[in-house]
Amino acid sequence: MSELDVATLQRRLAEFAAARNWQPYHTPKNLVAALSVEASELVEIFQWLTPEESARVMDDKDTAHRVSDEVADVLAYLLQFCEVLGIDPLAALDAKIDRNERRFPAPGSP
């Protein structure tokens, strides 16, 4: 497998969907809804944990596996959503960090 990067993962996701003829269902509306569902499944794992328990969630093999799977699902739908809308997720994040740095300057910064 080639080195992992966003474009490679997006291509693999697109190929996976195309092989199953899922493209008609991969509309922005459907993808963002699926993203929300998967994010909620990630939240569900942590819902009733104390802050201390949540910090140790990866210590339990089964729970760690569930967390990793849900993170993968969230990222997969986010990358597919970005691909469909032509958003470069890394550029979008970089620009957002720039805006946040201006909006919320660190204490003592000029």
C-alpha positions as a printed NumPy array, in Angstrom:
array([[  0.   ,   0.   ,   0.   ],
       [  1.23 ,   3.501,  -0.771],
       [  1.946,   6.049,   1.932],
       [ -1.221,   7.226,   3.652],
       [ -2.433,  10.694,   2.813],
       [ -5.816,  12.356,   2.414],
       [ -5.922,  11.994,  -1.37 ],
       [ -5.043,   8.296,  -1.221],
       [ -7.731,   7.627,   1.375],
       [-10.314,   9.619,  -0.586],
       [ -9.466,   7.638,  -3.713],
       [ -9.818,   4.329,  -1.84 ],
       [-13.185,   5.425,  -0.438],
       [-14.368,   6.483,  -3.897],
       [-13.261,   3.175,  -5.409],
       [-14.989,   1.261,  -2.614],
       [-18.247,   3.175,  -3.209],
       [-18.002,   2.857,  -7.002],
       [-17.484,  -0.917,  -6.823],
       [-20.789,  -1.137,  -4.954],
       [-22.607,   1.48 ,  -7.048],
       [-23.131,   3.662,  -3.978],
       [-22.312,   6.992,  -5.651],
       [-25.981,   7.931,  -6.177],
       [-26.407,   7.842,  -2.399],
       [-23.273,   9.839,  -1.634],
       [-24.889,  13.252,  -1.833],
       [-23.741,  16.027,   0.504],
       [-26.987,  15.689,   2.488],
       [-26.648,  11.937,   2.938],
       [-22.94 ,  12.083,   3.731],
       [-23.31 ,  14.802,   6.357],
       [-26.205,  12.877,   7.926],
       [-24.065,   9.714,   8.042],
       [-21.203,  11.763,   9.504],
       [-23.509,  12.993,  12.257],
       [-24.692,   9.46 ,  13.032],
       [-21.131,   8.149,  13.248],
       [-20.055,  11.073,  15.453],
       [-23.009,  10.267,  17.713],
       [-21.866,   6.643,  17.918],
       [-18.476,   7.922,  19.077],
       [-20.173,  10.143,  21.665],
       [-22.207,   7.165,  22.873],
       [-19.03 ,   5.363,  23.959],
       [-18.122,   8.27 ,  26.246],
       [-21.636,   9.346,  27.269],
       [-21.694,   8.11 ,  30.865],
       [-17.973,   8.021,  31.608],
       [-16.414,  10.316,  34.151],
       [-13.652,  12.612,  32.862],
       [-11.123,  10.27 ,  34.451],
       [-12.664,   7.176,  32.85 ],
       [-12.772,   8.901,  29.463],
       [ -9.04 ,   9.651,  29.702],
       [ -8.378,   5.911,  30.144],
       [-10.764,   4.65 ,  27.454],
       [ -7.963,   3.302,  25.284],
       [ -6.687,   1.106,  28.124],
       [ -9.467,  -1.445,  27.512],
       [ -8.793,  -3.414,  24.315],
       [-12.465,  -3.83 ,  23.327],
       [-13.376,  -0.222,  23.998],
       [-10.237,   1.006,  22.247],
       [-11.235,  -1.007,  19.18 ],
       [-14.742,   0.519,  19.229],
       [-13.319,   4.037,  19.568],
       [-10.882,   3.468,  16.696],
       [-13.641,   2.082,  14.469],
       [-15.914,   5.044,  15.145],
       [-13.083,   7.503,  14.531],
       [-12.474,   5.742,  11.201],
       [-16.176,   5.976,  10.31 ],
       [-16.294,   9.693,  11.162],
       [-13.166,  10.386,   9.128],
       [-14.385,   8.297,   6.187],
       [-17.65 ,  10.205,   5.922],
       [-15.904,  13.563,   6.423],
       [-13.416,  12.78 ,   3.648],
       [-16.191,  11.633,   1.31 ],
       [-18.212,  14.769,   2.131],
       [-15.183,  16.95 ,   1.338],
       [-14.531,  15.071,  -1.889],
       [-18.112,  15.516,  -3.122],
       [-18.062,  19.262,  -2.366],
       [-14.505,  19.883,  -3.562],
       [-13.196,  20.927,  -0.143],
       [ -9.538,  20.377,   0.693],
       [ -9.915,  19.357,   4.361],
       [ -6.297,  20.141,   5.267],
       [ -6.456,  23.595,   3.665],
       [ -9.809,  24.238,   5.371],
       [ -8.333,  23.299,   8.75 ],
       [ -5.203,  25.375,   8.177],
       [ -7.315,  28.435,   7.285],
       [ -9.553,  27.883,  10.327],
       [ -6.539,  27.691,  12.668],
       [ -5.272,  30.967,  11.148],
       [ -8.656,  32.636,  11.807],
       [ -8.798,  31.249,  15.352],
       [ -5.272,  32.488,  16.101],
       [ -6.368,  36.007,  15.123],
       [ -9.698,  35.7  ,  16.926],
       [ -8.315,  34.202,  20.128],
       [ -4.758,  35.466,  20.594],
       [ -2.681,  33.683,  23.191],
       [ -2.211,  35.635,  26.425],
       [  0.82 ,  37.865,  26.145],
       [  0.995,  37.694,  22.337],
       [  1.138,  40.945,  20.348]])
